[in-house]
Amino acid sequence: MSGPPQLTGRLLEAVALAQELQGSERRSGTGMPFLAHLFVVTGLVIEDGGDEDEAIAAMLHDTVEDGGGWPVLERIEASFGVRVARMVKELSDTIDGDPDTPWIDLKARYLERLEACDDEGTLRVALADKVHNARSIVRDYRYEGHVIWERFTEKTAQQQLWYSRQLAELFTRKRPGPLADELRDAVEQLAALVAADPRETDQPYEPE
């Protein structure tokens, strides 16, 4: 791992843009400011040796998918460059909104993009995002149980576990290291919690 990245005012500009676009949002089901997620993911990227472009992509990784679409992607490219915009595009489930596309299809496409991706920065940011998501789910499941699935588009543990396991396997293979280990550990913890909960089905989910 290289030394700590050099951070400049560009990152603060990205924070300001995230505040403008998502400052009023809350994480689903928690009331937690969505910016908290963005700061954690950005911190994980920096701790993992990501450079400033990657930190900026982490801060802005949900701005396009969460309703900004192509206009926001173009704004990101104009303000932060082609590389940042390319990473944000690759990290987005959808750019056009695409509300009628089934959740499983969006996630399958995302997994296919990650599988084909050979850009270290994109993979680092994607992994940091999934690590924080998995951490949060495990923490909340411990205290709330299966009701947390009501937050999600797909409201069953087995569907969420299927996706999480696919991510953990992919990152363990494509980008092994501490972050991938942490994701795998979190998914294993979640699987154990679900297995111990009599209210959850034990029927594994497999997409058609």
PyMOL commands that place a pseudoatom at each C-alpha (Angstrom):
pseudoatom trace, name=CA, resn=MET, resi=1, chain=A, elem=C, hetatm=0, pos=[0.000, 0.000, 0.000]
pseudoatom trace, name=CA, resn=SER, resi=2, chain=A, elem=C, hetatm=0, pos=[1.302, 3.432, -0.899]
pseudoatom trace, name=CA, resn=GLY, resi=3, chain=A, elem=C, hetatm=0, pos=[1.495, 6.340, 1.505]
pseudoatom trace, name=CA, resn=PRO, resi=4, chain=A, elem=C, hetatm=0, pos=[-1.465, 8.511, 2.475]
pseudoatom trace, name=CA, resn=PRO, resi=5, chain=A, elem=C, hetatm=0, pos=[-3.005, 10.302, -0.518]
pseudoatom trace, name=CA, resn=GLN, resi=6, chain=A, elem=C, hetatm=0, pos=[-2.642, 14.022, -1.011]
pseudoatom trace, name=CA, resn=LEU, resi=7, chain=A, elem=C, hetatm=0, pos=[-6.004, 15.674, -0.359]
pseudoatom trace, name=CA, resn=THR, resi=8, chain=A, elem=C, hetatm=0, pos=[-6.853, 19.146, -1.619]
pseudoatom trace, name=CA, resn=GLY, resi=9, chain=A, elem=C, hetatm=0, pos=[-9.781, 21.512, -1.855]
pseudoatom trace, name=CA, resn=ARG, resi=10, chain=A, elem=C, hetatm=0, pos=[-11.263, 19.303, -4.586]
pseudoatom trace, name=CA, resn=LEU, resi=11, chain=A, elem=C, hetatm=0, pos=[-12.449, 16.863, -1.922]
pseudoatom trace, name=CA, resn=LEU, resi=12, chain=A, elem=C, hetatm=0, pos=[-14.104, 19.682, 0.008]
pseudoatom trace, name=CA, resn=GLU, resi=13, chain=A, elem=C, hetatm=0, pos=[-15.839, 20.710, -3.222]
pseudoatom trace, name=CA, resn=ALA, resi=14, chain=A, elem=C, hetatm=0, pos=[-17.145, 17.156, -3.530]
pseudoatom trace, name=CA, resn=VAL, resi=15, chain=A, elem=C, hetatm=0, pos=[-18.415, 17.296, 0.060]
pseudoatom trace, name=CA, resn=ALA, resi=16, chain=A, elem=C, hetatm=0, pos=[-20.231, 20.530, -0.785]
pseudoatom trace, name=CA, resn=LEU, resi=17, chain=A, elem=C, hetatm=0, pos=[-21.815, 18.935, -3.853]
pseudoatom trace, name=CA, resn=ALA, resi=18, chain=A, elem=C, hetatm=0, pos=[-22.903, 15.887, -1.838]
pseudoatom trace, name=CA, resn=GLN, resi=19, chain=A, elem=C, hetatm=0, pos=[-24.408, 18.228, 0.750]
pseudoatom trace, name=CA, resn=GLU, resi=20, chain=A, elem=C, hetatm=0, pos=[-26.260, 20.121, -1.964]
pseudoatom trace, name=CA, resn=LEU, resi=21, chain=A, elem=C, hetatm=0, pos=[-27.638, 16.993, -3.631]
pseudoatom trace, name=CA, resn=GLN, resi=22, chain=A, elem=C, hetatm=0, pos=[-28.165, 14.622, -0.693]
pseudoatom trace, name=CA, resn=GLY, resi=23, chain=A, elem=C, hetatm=0, pos=[-27.829, 16.686, 2.470]
pseudoatom trace, name=CA, resn=SER, resi=24, chain=A, elem=C, hetatm=0, pos=[-31.507, 16.340, 3.342]
pseudoatom trace, name=CA, resn=GLU, resi=25, chain=A, elem=C, hetatm=0, pos=[-31.665, 12.568, 2.798]
pseudoatom trace, name=CA, resn=ARG, resi=26, chain=A, elem=C, hetatm=0, pos=[-31.793, 9.959, 5.542]
pseudoatom trace, name=CA, resn=ARG, resi=27, chain=A, elem=C, hetatm=0, pos=[-30.694, 6.333, 5.417]
pseudoatom trace, name=CA, resn=SER, resi=28, chain=A, elem=C, hetatm=0, pos=[-33.750, 4.186, 4.913]
pseudoatom trace, name=CA, resn=GLY, resi=29, chain=A, elem=C, hetatm=0, pos=[-35.335, 3.020, 8.160]
pseudoatom trace, name=CA, resn=THR, resi=30, chain=A, elem=C, hetatm=0, pos=[-32.802, 4.678, 10.452]
pseudoatom trace, name=CA, resn=GLY, resi=31, chain=A, elem=C, hetatm=0, pos=[-33.189, 8.457, 10.321]
pseudoatom trace, name=CA, resn=MET, resi=32, chain=A, elem=C, hetatm=0, pos=[-29.396, 8.695, 10.054]
pseudoatom trace, name=CA, resn=PRO, resi=33, chain=A, elem=C, hetatm=0, pos=[-28.226, 11.491, 7.740]
pseudoatom trace, name=CA, resn=PHE, resi=34, chain=A, elem=C, hetatm=0, pos=[-27.214, 9.930, 4.447]
pseudoatom trace, name=CA, resn=LEU, resi=35, chain=A, elem=C, hetatm=0, pos=[-24.060, 12.028, 4.467]
pseudoatom trace, name=CA, resn=ALA, resi=36, chain=A, elem=C, hetatm=0, pos=[-22.811, 9.873, 7.354]
pseudoatom trace, name=CA, resn=HIS, resi=37, chain=A, elem=C, hetatm=0, pos=[-22.684, 6.887, 4.983]
pseudoatom trace, name=CA, resn=LEU, resi=38, chain=A, elem=C, hetatm=0, pos=[-20.811, 8.926, 2.395]
pseudoatom trace, name=CA, resn=PHE, resi=39, chain=A, elem=C, hetatm=0, pos=[-18.231, 10.086, 4.939]
pseudoatom trace, name=CA, resn=VAL, resi=40, chain=A, elem=C, hetatm=0, pos=[-17.647, 6.541, 6.203]
pseudoatom trace, name=CA, resn=VAL, resi=41, chain=A, elem=C, hetatm=0, pos=[-17.215, 5.142, 2.695]
pseudoatom trace, name=CA, resn=THR, resi=42, chain=A, elem=C, hetatm=0, pos=[-14.860, 7.979, 1.785]
pseudoatom trace, name=CA, resn=GLY, resi=43, chain=A, elem=C, hetatm=0, pos=[-12.837, 7.341, 4.937]
pseudoatom trace, name=CA, resn=LEU, resi=44, chain=A, elem=C, hetatm=0, pos=[-12.550, 3.632, 4.159]
pseudoatom trace, name=CA, resn=VAL, resi=45, chain=A, elem=C, hetatm=0, pos=[-11.314, 4.444, 0.663]
pseudoatom trace, name=CA, resn=ILE, resi=46, chain=A, elem=C, hetatm=0, pos=[-8.670, 6.841, 1.979]
pseudoatom trace, name=CA, resn=GLU, resi=47, chain=A, elem=C, hetatm=0, pos=[-7.559, 4.390, 4.693]
pseudoatom trace, name=CA, resn=ASP, resi=48, chain=A, elem=C, hetatm=0, pos=[-7.195, 1.711, 2.022]
pseudoatom trace, name=CA, resn=GLY, resi=49, chain=A, elem=C, hetatm=0, pos=[-4.787, 3.912, 0.057]
pseudoatom trace, name=CA, resn=GLY, resi=50, chain=A, elem=C, hetatm=0, pos=[-7.217, 5.414, -2.442]
pseudoatom trace, name=CA, resn=ASP, resi=51, chain=A, elem=C, hetatm=0, pos=[-6.191, 8.663, -4.078]
pseudoatom trace, name=CA, resn=GLU, resi=52, chain=A, elem=C, hetatm=0, pos=[-8.178, 11.893, -4.116]
pseudoatom trace, name=CA, resn=ASP, resi=53, chain=A, elem=C, hetatm=0, pos=[-10.130, 10.992, -7.257]
pseudoatom trace, name=CA, resn=GLU, resi=54, chain=A, elem=C, hetatm=0, pos=[-11.262, 7.798, -5.562]
pseudoatom trace, name=CA, resn=ALA, resi=55, chain=A, elem=C, hetatm=0, pos=[-12.185, 9.692, -2.381]
pseudoatom trace, name=CA, resn=ILE, resi=56, chain=A, elem=C, hetatm=0, pos=[-14.264, 12.108, -4.461]
pseudoatom trace, name=CA, resn=ALA, resi=57, chain=A, elem=C, hetatm=0, pos=[-15.968, 9.223, -6.273]
pseudoatom trace, name=CA, resn=ALA, resi=58, chain=A, elem=C, hetatm=0, pos=[-16.764, 7.697, -2.879]
pseudoatom trace, name=CA, resn=MET, resi=59, chain=A, elem=C, hetatm=0, pos=[-18.328, 10.936, -1.669]
pseudoatom trace, name=CA, resn=LEU, resi=60, chain=A, elem=C, hetatm=0, pos=[-20.444, 11.208, -4.816]
pseudoatom trace, name=CA, resn=HIS, resi=61, chain=A, elem=C, hetatm=0, pos=[-21.075, 7.534, -5.578]
pseudoatom trace, name=CA, resn=ASP, resi=62, chain=A, elem=C, hetatm=0, pos=[-24.839, 7.682, -4.942]
pseudoatom trace, name=CA, resn=THR, resi=63, chain=A, elem=C, hetatm=0, pos=[-25.630, 11.097, -6.402]
pseudoatom trace, name=CA, resn=VAL, resi=64, chain=A, elem=C, hetatm=0, pos=[-26.356, 9.841, -9.922]
pseudoatom trace, name=CA, resn=GLU, resi=65, chain=A, elem=C, hetatm=0, pos=[-28.216, 6.663, -8.965]
pseudoatom trace, name=CA, resn=ASP, resi=66, chain=A, elem=C, hetatm=0, pos=[-30.387, 8.420, -6.380]
pseudoatom trace, name=CA, resn=GLY, resi=67, chain=A, elem=C, hetatm=0, pos=[-32.100, 10.675, -8.885]
pseudoatom trace, name=CA, resn=GLY, resi=68, chain=A, elem=C, hetatm=0, pos=[-29.446, 12.963, -10.308]
pseudoatom trace, name=CA, resn=GLY, resi=69, chain=A, elem=C, hetatm=0, pos=[-29.085, 10.999, -13.524]
pseudoatom trace, name=CA, resn=TRP, resi=70, chain=A, elem=C, hetatm=0, pos=[-27.127, 12.194, -16.526]
pseudoatom trace, name=CA, resn=PRO, resi=71, chain=A, elem=C, hetatm=0, pos=[-27.212, 15.923, -15.612]
pseudoatom trace, name=CA, resn=VAL, resi=72, chain=A, elem=C, hetatm=0, pos=[-25.416, 15.238, -12.329]
pseudoatom trace, name=CA, resn=LEU, resi=73, chain=A, elem=C, hetatm=0, pos=[-22.960, 12.878, -14.012]
pseudoatom trace, name=CA, resn=GLU, resi=74, chain=A, elem=C, hetatm=0, pos=[-22.121, 15.613, -16.522]
pseudoatom trace, name=CA, resn=ARG, resi=75, chain=A, elem=C, hetatm=0, pos=[-21.704, 18.081, -13.673]
pseudoatom trace, name=CA, resn=ILE, resi=76, chain=A, elem=C, hetatm=0, pos=[-19.326, 15.695, -11.894]
pseudoatom trace, name=CA, resn=GLU, resi=77, chain=A, elem=C, hetatm=0, pos=[-17.241, 15.299, -15.037]
pseudoatom trace, name=CA, resn=ALA, resi=78, chain=A, elem=C, hetatm=0, pos=[-17.078, 19.073, -15.539]
pseudoatom trace, name=CA, resn=SER, resi=79, chain=A, elem=C, hetatm=0, pos=[-16.050, 19.692, -11.930]
pseudoatom trace, name=CA, resn=PHE, resi=80, chain=A, elem=C, hetatm=0, pos=[-13.862, 16.679, -11.124]
pseudoatom trace, name=CA, resn=GLY, resi=81, chain=A, elem=C, hetatm=0, pos=[-12.774, 15.128, -14.400]
pseudoatom trace, name=CA, resn=VAL, resi=82, chain=A, elem=C, hetatm=0, pos=[-13.405, 12.128, -16.598]
pseudoatom trace, name=CA, resn=ARG, resi=83, chain=A, elem=C, hetatm=0, pos=[-11.929, 9.566, -14.200]
pseudoatom trace, name=CA, resn=VAL, resi=84, chain=A, elem=C, hetatm=0, pos=[-14.186, 10.508, -11.296]
pseudoatom trace, name=CA, resn=ALA, resi=85, chain=A, elem=C, hetatm=0, pos=[-17.242, 10.575, -13.554]
pseudoatom trace, name=CA, resn=ARG, resi=86, chain=A, elem=C, hetatm=0, pos=[-16.378, 7.159, -14.983]
pseudoatom trace, name=CA, resn=MET, resi=87, chain=A, elem=C, hetatm=0, pos=[-16.103, 5.657, -11.508]
pseudoatom trace, name=CA, resn=VAL, resi=88, chain=A, elem=C, hetatm=0, pos=[-19.407, 7.160, -10.373]
pseudoatom trace, name=CA, resn=LYS, resi=89, chain=A, elem=C, hetatm=0, pos=[-21.088, 5.844, -13.524]
pseudoatom trace, name=CA, resn=GLU, resi=90, chain=A, elem=C, hetatm=0, pos=[-19.764, 2.329, -12.931]
pseudoatom trace, name=CA, resn=LEU, resi=91, chain=A, elem=C, hetatm=0, pos=[-20.856, 2.482, -9.281]
pseudoatom trace, name=CA, resn=SER, resi=92, chain=A, elem=C, hetatm=0, pos=[-24.464, 3.379, -10.138]
pseudoatom trace, name=CA, resn=ASP, resi=93, chain=A, elem=C, hetatm=0, pos=[-27.148, 0.707, -10.406]
pseudoatom trace, name=CA, resn=THR, resi=94, chain=A, elem=C, hetatm=0, pos=[-28.940, 2.914, -12.882]
pseudoatom trace, name=CA, resn=ILE, resi=95, chain=A, elem=C, hetatm=0, pos=[-28.546, 6.352, -14.408]
pseudoatom trace, name=CA, resn=ASP, resi=96, chain=A, elem=C, hetatm=0, pos=[-31.961, 6.835, -16.011]
pseudoatom trace, name=CA, resn=GLY, resi=97, chain=A, elem=C, hetatm=0, pos=[-33.951, 6.005, -12.899]
pseudoatom trace, name=CA, resn=ASP, resi=98, chain=A, elem=C, hetatm=0, pos=[-35.372, 2.817, -14.433]
pseudoatom trace, name=CA, resn=PRO, resi=99, chain=A, elem=C, hetatm=0, pos=[-38.088, 2.349, -11.746]
pseudoatom trace, name=CA, resn=ASP, resi=100, chain=A, elem=C, hetatm=0, pos=[-39.696, -0.622, -13.504]
pseudoatom trace, name=CA, resn=THR, resi=101, chain=A, elem=C, hetatm=0, pos=[-36.571, -2.782, -13.603]
pseudoatom trace, name=CA, resn=PRO, resi=102, chain=A, elem=C, hetatm=0, pos=[-36.750, -5.537, -10.973]
pseudoatom trace, name=CA, resn=TRP, resi=103, chain=A, elem=C, hetatm=0, pos=[-34.296, -5.221, -8.090]
pseudoatom trace, name=CA, resn=ILE, resi=104, chain=A, elem=C, hetatm=0, pos=[-32.691, -8.559, -8.896]
pseudoatom trace, name=CA, resn=ASP, resi=105, chain=A, elem=C, hetatm=0, pos=[-32.010, -7.476, -12.479]
pseudoatom trace, name=CA, resn=LEU, resi=106, chain=A, elem=C, hetatm=0, pos=[-30.345, -4.257, -11.333]
pseudoatom trace, name=CA, resn=LYS, resi=107, chain=A, elem=C, hetatm=0, pos=[-28.157, -6.169, -8.913]
pseudoatom trace, name=CA, resn=ALA, resi=108, chain=A, elem=C, hetatm=0, pos=[-27.285, -8.825, -11.489]
pseudoatom trace, name=CA, resn=ARG, resi=109, chain=A, elem=C, hetatm=0, pos=[-26.169, -6.094, -13.918]
pseudoatom trace, name=CA, resn=TYR, resi=110, chain=A, elem=C, hetatm=0, pos=[-24.110, -4.467, -11.174]
pseudoatom trace, name=CA, resn=LEU, resi=111, chain=A, elem=C, hetatm=0, pos=[-22.393, -7.761, -10.398]
pseudoatom trace, name=CA, resn=GLU, resi=112, chain=A, elem=C, hetatm=0, pos=[-21.652, -8.255, -14.105]
pseudoatom trace, name=CA, resn=ARG, resi=113, chain=A, elem=C, hetatm=0, pos=[-20.080, -4.798, -14.308]
pseudoatom trace, name=CA, resn=LEU, resi=114, chain=A, elem=C, hetatm=0, pos=[-17.914, -5.478, -11.280]
pseudoatom trace, name=CA, resn=GLU, resi=115, chain=A, elem=C, hetatm=0, pos=[-16.886, -8.832, -12.711]
pseudoatom trace, name=CA, resn=ALA, resi=116, chain=A, elem=C, hetatm=0, pos=[-15.739, -7.154, -15.924]
pseudoatom trace, name=CA, resn=CYS, resi=117, chain=A, elem=C, hetatm=0, pos=[-14.144, -4.175, -14.138]
pseudoatom trace, name=CA, resn=ASP, resi=118, chain=A, elem=C, hetatm=0, pos=[-10.362, -4.012, -13.963]
pseudoatom trace, name=CA, resn=ASP, resi=119, chain=A, elem=C, hetatm=0, pos=[-10.130, -0.475, -12.559]
pseudoatom trace, name=CA, resn=GLU, resi=120, chain=A, elem=C, hetatm=0, pos=[-8.607, -0.571, -9.076]
pseudoatom trace, name=CA, resn=GLY, resi=121, chain=A, elem=C, hetatm=0, pos=[-10.235, 2.682, -8.006]
pseudoatom trace, name=CA, resn=THR, resi=122, chain=A, elem=C, hetatm=0, pos=[-13.750, 1.644, -8.972]
pseudoatom trace, name=CA, resn=LEU, resi=123, chain=A, elem=C, hetatm=0, pos=[-13.360, -1.687, -7.203]
pseudoatom trace, name=CA, resn=ARG, resi=124, chain=A, elem=C, hetatm=0, pos=[-11.975, -0.008, -4.068]
pseudoatom trace, name=CA, resn=VAL, resi=125, chain=A, elem=C, hetatm=0, pos=[-14.893, 2.419, -3.816]
pseudoatom trace, name=CA, resn=ALA, resi=126, chain=A, elem=C, hetatm=0, pos=[-17.472, -0.284, -4.543]
pseudoatom trace, name=CA, resn=LEU, resi=127, chain=A, elem=C, hetatm=0, pos=[-15.956, -2.522, -1.880]
pseudoatom trace, name=CA, resn=ALA, resi=128, chain=A, elem=C, hetatm=0, pos=[-15.852, 0.254, 0.727]
pseudoatom trace, name=CA, resn=ASP, resi=129, chain=A, elem=C, hetatm=0, pos=[-19.527, 0.995, 0.031]
pseudoatom trace, name=CA, resn=LYS, resi=130, chain=A, elem=C, hetatm=0, pos=[-20.520, -2.650, 0.472]
pseudoatom trace, name=CA, resn=VAL, resi=131, chain=A, elem=C, hetatm=0, pos=[-18.446, -3.004, 3.645]
pseudoatom trace, name=CA, resn=HIS, resi=132, chain=A, elem=C, hetatm=0, pos=[-20.265, -0.126, 5.314]
pseudoatom trace, name=CA, resn=ASN, resi=133, chain=A, elem=C, hetatm=0, pos=[-23.658, -1.379, 4.124]
pseudoatom trace, name=CA, resn=ALA, resi=134, chain=A, elem=C, hetatm=0, pos=[-22.933, -4.864, 5.476]
pseudoatom trace, name=CA, resn=ARG, resi=135, chain=A, elem=C, hetatm=0, pos=[-21.660, -3.509, 8.800]
pseudoatom trace, name=CA, resn=SER, resi=136, chain=A, elem=C, hetatm=0, pos=[-24.817, -1.438, 9.195]
pseudoatom trace, name=CA, resn=ILE, resi=137, chain=A, elem=C, hetatm=0, pos=[-27.148, -4.325, 8.388]
pseudoatom trace, name=CA, resn=VAL, resi=138, chain=A, elem=C, hetatm=0, pos=[-25.424, -6.648, 10.854]
pseudoatom trace, name=CA, resn=ARG, resi=139, chain=A, elem=C, hetatm=0, pos=[-25.531, -4.034, 13.619]
pseudoatom trace, name=CA, resn=ASP, resi=140, chain=A, elem=C, hetatm=0, pos=[-29.196, -3.221, 13.052]
pseudoatom trace, name=CA, resn=TYR, resi=141, chain=A, elem=C, hetatm=0, pos=[-30.245, -6.856, 12.689]
pseudoatom trace, name=CA, resn=ARG, resi=142, chain=A, elem=C, hetatm=0, pos=[-28.758, -7.632, 16.091]
pseudoatom trace, name=CA, resn=TYR, resi=143, chain=A, elem=C, hetatm=0, pos=[-31.080, -5.083, 17.697]
pseudoatom trace, name=CA, resn=GLU, resi=144, chain=A, elem=C, hetatm=0, pos=[-34.139, -5.123, 15.433]
pseudoatom trace, name=CA, resn=GLY, resi=145, chain=A, elem=C, hetatm=0, pos=[-34.276, -8.567, 13.824]
pseudoatom trace, name=CA, resn=HIS, resi=146, chain=A, elem=C, hetatm=0, pos=[-36.035, -9.378, 10.586]
pseudoatom trace, name=CA, resn=VAL, resi=147, chain=A, elem=C, hetatm=0, pos=[-38.124, -6.184, 10.525]
pseudoatom trace, name=CA, resn=ILE, resi=148, chain=A, elem=C, hetatm=0, pos=[-35.116, -4.376, 9.029]
pseudoatom trace, name=CA, resn=TRP, resi=149, chain=A, elem=C, hetatm=0, pos=[-35.918, -5.956, 5.651]
pseudoatom trace, name=CA, resn=GLU, resi=150, chain=A, elem=C, hetatm=0, pos=[-38.891, -3.608, 5.378]
pseudoatom trace, name=CA, resn=ARG, resi=151, chain=A, elem=C, hetatm=0, pos=[-36.355, -0.902, 4.520]
pseudoatom trace, name=CA, resn=PHE, resi=152, chain=A, elem=C, hetatm=0, pos=[-35.358, -2.627, 1.302]
pseudoatom trace, name=CA, resn=THR, resi=153, chain=A, elem=C, hetatm=0, pos=[-36.897, -3.043, -2.127]
pseudoatom trace, name=CA, resn=GLU, resi=154, chain=A, elem=C, hetatm=0, pos=[-36.596, -6.794, -1.740]
pseudoatom trace, name=CA, resn=LYS, resi=155, chain=A, elem=C, hetatm=0, pos=[-37.874, -7.549, 1.726]
pseudoatom trace, name=CA, resn=THR, resi=156, chain=A, elem=C, hetatm=0, pos=[-36.501, -10.998, 2.517]
pseudoatom trace, name=CA, resn=ALA, resi=157, chain=A, elem=C, hetatm=0, pos=[-33.319, -12.012, 4.245]
pseudoatom trace, name=CA, resn=GLN, resi=158, chain=A, elem=C, hetatm=0, pos=[-32.565, -14.707, 1.703]
pseudoatom trace, name=CA, resn=GLN, resi=159, chain=A, elem=C, hetatm=0, pos=[-32.601, -12.301, -1.239]
pseudoatom trace, name=CA, resn=GLN, resi=160, chain=A, elem=C, hetatm=0, pos=[-30.343, -9.887, 0.572]
pseudoatom trace, name=CA, resn=LEU, resi=161, chain=A, elem=C, hetatm=0, pos=[-28.041, -12.716, 1.644]
pseudoatom trace, name=CA, resn=TRP, resi=162, chain=A, elem=C, hetatm=0, pos=[-27.816, -13.989, -1.925]
pseudoatom trace, name=CA, resn=TYR, resi=163, chain=A, elem=C, hetatm=0, pos=[-26.647, -10.575, -3.133]
pseudoatom trace, name=CA, resn=SER, resi=164, chain=A, elem=C, hetatm=0, pos=[-24.272, -10.058, -0.200]
pseudoatom trace, name=CA, resn=ARG, resi=165, chain=A, elem=C, hetatm=0, pos=[-22.676, -13.462, -0.717]
pseudoatom trace, name=CA, resn=GLN, resi=166, chain=A, elem=C, hetatm=0, pos=[-22.202, -12.793, -4.407]
pseudoatom trace, name=CA, resn=LEU, resi=167, chain=A, elem=C, hetatm=0, pos=[-20.433, -9.530, -3.562]
pseudoatom trace, name=CA, resn=ALA, resi=168, chain=A, elem=C, hetatm=0, pos=[-18.241, -11.140, -0.915]
pseudoatom trace, name=CA, resn=GLU, resi=169, chain=A, elem=C, hetatm=0, pos=[-17.167, -13.927, -3.267]
pseudoatom trace, name=CA, resn=LEU, resi=170, chain=A, elem=C, hetatm=0, pos=[-16.449, -11.504, -6.093]
pseudoatom trace, name=CA, resn=PHE, resi=171, chain=A, elem=C, hetatm=0, pos=[-14.332, -9.125, -4.015]
pseudoatom trace, name=CA, resn=THR, resi=172, chain=A, elem=C, hetatm=0, pos=[-12.475, -11.936, -2.248]
pseudoatom trace, name=CA, resn=ARG, resi=173, chain=A, elem=C, hetatm=0, pos=[-11.466, -13.207, -5.664]
pseudoatom trace, name=CA, resn=LYS, resi=174, chain=A, elem=C, hetatm=0, pos=[-10.891, -9.930, -7.534]
pseudoatom trace, name=CA, resn=ARG, resi=175, chain=A, elem=C, hetatm=0, pos=[-9.595, -7.694, -4.751]
pseudoatom trace, name=CA, resn=PRO, resi=176, chain=A, elem=C, hetatm=0, pos=[-8.377, -9.744, -1.790]
pseudoatom trace, name=CA, resn=GLY, resi=177, chain=A, elem=C, hetatm=0, pos=[-7.248, -7.864, 1.284]
pseudoatom trace, name=CA, resn=PRO, resi=178, chain=A, elem=C, hetatm=0, pos=[-8.511, -6.386, 4.565]
pseudoatom trace, name=CA, resn=LEU, resi=179, chain=A, elem=C, hetatm=0, pos=[-11.645, -4.780, 3.119]
pseudoatom trace, name=CA, resn=ALA, resi=180, chain=A, elem=C, hetatm=0, pos=[-12.692, -7.944, 1.301]
pseudoatom trace, name=CA, resn=ASP, resi=181, chain=A, elem=C, hetatm=0, pos=[-12.057, -9.931, 4.497]
pseudoatom trace, name=CA, resn=GLU, resi=182, chain=A, elem=C, hetatm=0, pos=[-14.228, -7.506, 6.444]
pseudoatom trace, name=CA, resn=LEU, resi=183, chain=A, elem=C, hetatm=0, pos=[-17.048, -7.830, 3.930]
pseudoatom trace, name=CA, resn=ARG, resi=184, chain=A, elem=C, hetatm=0, pos=[-16.888, -11.611, 4.007]
pseudoatom trace, name=CA, resn=ASP, resi=185, chain=A, elem=C, hetatm=0, pos=[-16.876, -11.616, 7.821]
pseudoatom trace, name=CA, resn=ALA, resi=186, chain=A, elem=C, hetatm=0, pos=[-19.897, -9.303, 7.959]
pseudoatom trace, name=CA, resn=VAL, resi=187, chain=A, elem=C, hetatm=0, pos=[-21.840, -11.461, 5.512]
pseudoatom trace, name=CA, resn=GLU, resi=188, chain=A, elem=C, hetatm=0, pos=[-21.022, -14.563, 7.558]
pseudoatom trace, name=CA, resn=GLN, resi=189, chain=A, elem=C, hetatm=0, pos=[-22.207, -12.810, 10.726]
pseudoatom trace, name=CA, resn=LEU, resi=190, chain=A, elem=C, hetatm=0, pos=[-25.448, -11.816, 9.017]
pseudoatom trace, name=CA, resn=ALA, resi=191, chain=A, elem=C, hetatm=0, pos=[-26.014, -15.347, 7.733]
pseudoatom trace, name=CA, resn=ALA, resi=192, chain=A, elem=C, hetatm=0, pos=[-25.535, -16.720, 11.253]
pseudoatom trace, name=CA, resn=LEU, resi=193, chain=A, elem=C, hetatm=0, pos=[-27.989, -14.216, 12.727]
pseudoatom trace, name=CA, resn=VAL, resi=194, chain=A, elem=C, hetatm=0, pos=[-30.591, -15.044, 10.086]
pseudoatom trace, name=CA, resn=ALA, resi=195, chain=A, elem=C, hetatm=0, pos=[-30.102, -18.791, 10.572]
pseudoatom trace, name=CA, resn=ALA, resi=196, chain=A, elem=C, hetatm=0, pos=[-30.675, -18.411, 14.319]
pseudoatom trace, name=CA, resn=ASP, resi=197, chain=A, elem=C, hetatm=0, pos=[-33.905, -16.431, 13.878]
pseudoatom trace, name=CA, resn=PRO, resi=198, chain=A, elem=C, hetatm=0, pos=[-36.947, -18.737, 13.775]
pseudoatom trace, name=CA, resn=ARG, resi=199, chain=A, elem=C, hetatm=0, pos=[-38.943, -16.043, 11.991]
pseudoatom trace, name=CA, resn=GLU, resi=200, chain=A, elem=C, hetatm=0, pos=[-36.723, -16.277, 8.923]
pseudoatom trace, name=CA, resn=THR, resi=201, chain=A, elem=C, hetatm=0, pos=[-37.119, -18.827, 6.174]
pseudoatom trace, name=CA, resn=ASP, resi=202, chain=A, elem=C, hetatm=0, pos=[-34.295, -21.301, 5.712]
pseudoatom trace, name=CA, resn=GLN, resi=203, chain=A, elem=C, hetatm=0, pos=[-35.002, -21.636, 1.992]
pseudoatom trace, name=CA, resn=PRO, resi=204, chain=A, elem=C, hetatm=0, pos=[-31.987, -20.250, 0.090]
pseudoatom trace, name=CA, resn=TYR, resi=205, chain=A, elem=C, hetatm=0, pos=[-32.770, -17.744, -2.625]
pseudoatom trace, name=CA, resn=GLU, resi=206, chain=A, elem=C, hetatm=0, pos=[-31.620, -18.432, -6.158]
pseudoatom trace, name=CA, resn=PRO, resi=207, chain=A, elem=C, hetatm=0, pos=[-32.477, -16.033, -9.002]
pseudoatom trace, name=CA, resn=GLU, resi=208, chain=A, elem=C, hetatm=0, pos=[-34.305, -17.491, -11.967]
for i in range(1, 208): cmd.bond("trace and resi %d" % i, "trace and resi %d" % (i + 1))
show_as sticks, trace
zoom trace
